[in-house]
Amino acid sequence: MKTLVVFREGHGGRFLQSVIQDTEASQARYRMEDWCSYDYKGTHDLDLEKQQKEYDLILRILPRHNIYNAIYNIFTKKTLLEEFSQFELADWKQHIAFWYDKCFYLIDEYYTHIQQDIQNNQYPNVVNFDKLTDEDYLDLLMQQYYNVGLTDNQRKLIKNYSRLQLLITLADDDQTEMTEIIEHITDQMLYDNPWFFAYCIFKFEKNNSLPESARSWSINNIFEPPTRKKLLEIATQY
């Protein structure tokens, strides 16, 4: 069956294609890019009318709740690889304002894009991004569309992919208290990766309908990697 997988970067399109094709687990690669084989293709293109003429089956990957997990993937597996060296990320604590701005506005941009993707979706066959590491879900997907269950190799692919994913769920929910938002964010995570600080601020402001102009704090006055305690302090400065 000639299959097309439509996805935005960070949504596991290459991984899903590897599962569908039953690619040898040791050779599977999960970079976010277009690729093509005789029977399968993955793309970021959204030309549904054209695609329906060329493919027997079109699958669209979209998150249901875990939008921030998808955005985290975009940052760590696309933005960092394409725009920065490992040295630059390792040195981020010397340039906190720069990295905060980079992460915050990337979250803002892709949150809008993904919400629009969900609201404007015209593809009937939607694959739930939130469940791409769920073997039972993917087994049902393979049975539904291809009339076969998962092979041992496909289950290994899922396990390998799962190890590369963030272990916590960052859902697009209605939490308004900073204590709730940082519940699963550790000080070590905040120290290691600037994305988590930006995520906490973005979600707090969005869920409380706070514009940046409401801040009485400034990123330019933060000179050390933020901690959970610092985030709780910032939450009172609006």
N, C-alpha and C positions, 0 to 999 in steps of 0.2 A: 504494500500500500504506500503510495507516494505521500509522504507526510511533511508538513511544514510546522515548525514551532516558532511562534511569534513571542518575543520577549524583550524587555528592557534590560540593559546591562545590570548585573547584580541579582538577577532573578532566577539563575540556575538553568538557563536555556541550554547551554552546552552540556551540562550534567544530564538533563532530561533526555537530550538527544543520545548521549552515550548509553543511557539505560534502554531506550527504545531500540537502538542498534545492537545492544548487548556487546558493546565494545569491551575488549579484554581489559580487565580492571587495572592491570599494571601499566597499560598504555593510555588510559583515559586522561584527557586534559580538560580543564574547566575555564579557560580564558573566555571573556565576554567579547565575542566577535562573530561576524557572519561566517558560516561555513557551509559546505555543500558536498553531498555524495550522490550517488545515482538515485537512491530512493528517498533520501531524507535531506531536509534543509532547515537551517535556523536563520532567523533574520530579526532585525529591529524595524523593518519596513512595515507600515500599516495599510498597504494598498489591498484591502480585502477583495474588492471586485476583481482585480487582476489575479490575485492568489487563488480565488475559487475556480478559475479556469484552468489552473495548472496542477492543483493538488487534490488528492482524494480526501485527505483529512488535514484540517488546520487546528492546531492546539494553541491557545493563548495562555501564557503564564501570568497570573496576577495575584498579589497578596490580598488576603481578606482582612487580616488584623495586623500582621507583623510587618508593617510598612517600614519601621525603623531598622529592622533586621536587613531588609533589602537595601536600604540606604547605607547601612554600615558596610555591606558587601561592596557597594559601588565605591565607597571611599577606600577600603583596604585592598580590594582586588582589582581596581581599575585606576582611580585617581592617583593613589600612591605609586603604582607601578609605572604609570604613563608620565607623571609630572615631576616626581621627586626621586632622589636617590635614598638608599638606606641610611646614609650618613645624615642627610637633611632631617629625616624623621627622628633619628636618634638624638639630634641636637635641638629638638623642638622646645625644650625647656628654657632655652636661651632666647626664644622668639615666641613667647606665649600669645601675644596679641595677633601676630600674623597667622599662627596655626588655628587659633580660636576663630578668627574671621573666615579662614578657608573652610573650616568644618561647618560653622554655623550657616554660612550662605549656601554651601553645598546641600546641607539638610533642607534648608528652606526651598531651594530650587527643585530638588527631586521629590520632596513631599508634595509640592504642587503638581509636578508632572505625573506622579503615580496616582494621586487623587483624580486627576483628569483622565488618566488611562482607565481607571475603574468606572468612573461616571459615564464615559463616552464609549465604553467597549461595545463593539458590534459582533464580536466573535462568540458563537454559541458554545463552543467546547473549551471551557475554562479549566485550567489546571491550577489548583490552589498552591501558591508558593509556600504558604505556611506549613504544608504537609509534605514537602519534597524530601524530608528525611524519614518519613513514616513508611516503613516497608509494606504494611497492610494497605495503605492508601494507594501506593504505586502498583501493588499487586492487582488491586481492583481496577486501576486505570489500564493496565496491560490487558486484563481480561475483557474490559469493556470495549476497547478499541482494536485489539489485536487477537482476541480469543486465546490468549496464552497467559499462564502465570509467570511469575518471576523465576529466572534461573538462579543457580547458585552464584554465578558470576555477577548477575545483576544485583543480587543481595550484597555482594562484596563491594560493588560500585557504590551502593547506597551507604554502606558503613564507611568507606573511604571518604566520600563526600561529606558525611555527617561530621567527621573529625575536623573538617576545615571550617565548620560553621560556628558562629557565636553560640555559646552554650546556654545563654539566657534569652528569654523572649522579651522583645521590646515592642509591645503592642501599641497600636494607635487607639488609646482608650481615653476616658474622660478624667483621669487623675489630675487633681488640681494642687495637691499638697506636695511640696518638695520631698517630704519624708516618704511618700509613696513612690515618687519617681525614682529616687535613689535606692530603693529597697534592695535591689540586686546589683547595684553598682558599688564596687569596692574602691577603697583608696588606692589600691594597687592598679586597678584598671584606669583610674583617673591619672595616675602617675605615668603609666606606660603609653597611653594613647590619648591625644588631645580631643579626639572625636567625642568621647563620652561626656566631657564637660560641656561641649557645645550642644550635644543631644539633650542633656538635662535642662539647660537654659532654654533651648528652643521649645521643648515640650511644656515646660512650666509656663512660658509666656504665651504659647498658643492656647493651651487649655484654660488659661485665665484671661484670655483676650487682652493681653498686655502688649502694647507697642513698644518698640525699643526706646521711644521718646519718654516712656514712663520710668526708665531706669534712673536711680540716683546713685548707681555704681558705674564704674568704667573698667573695661578690660585693660585699659592702659595703666591702671593702678594695681594690677595683679602681677606680681613679680616672681611668684613661685607656683609650681603645679598645684591646682586647686584640690581640695579635699572634700569629703562629704560634709564636714563641719563648715567649710567655706561656702558650699552651695546652700546650706541651711541659712547661713548669714546673708547671702545674696538675696535669698527669697524674701527677706524682710525689707529689702531696699528698693521699693517701688512706690 
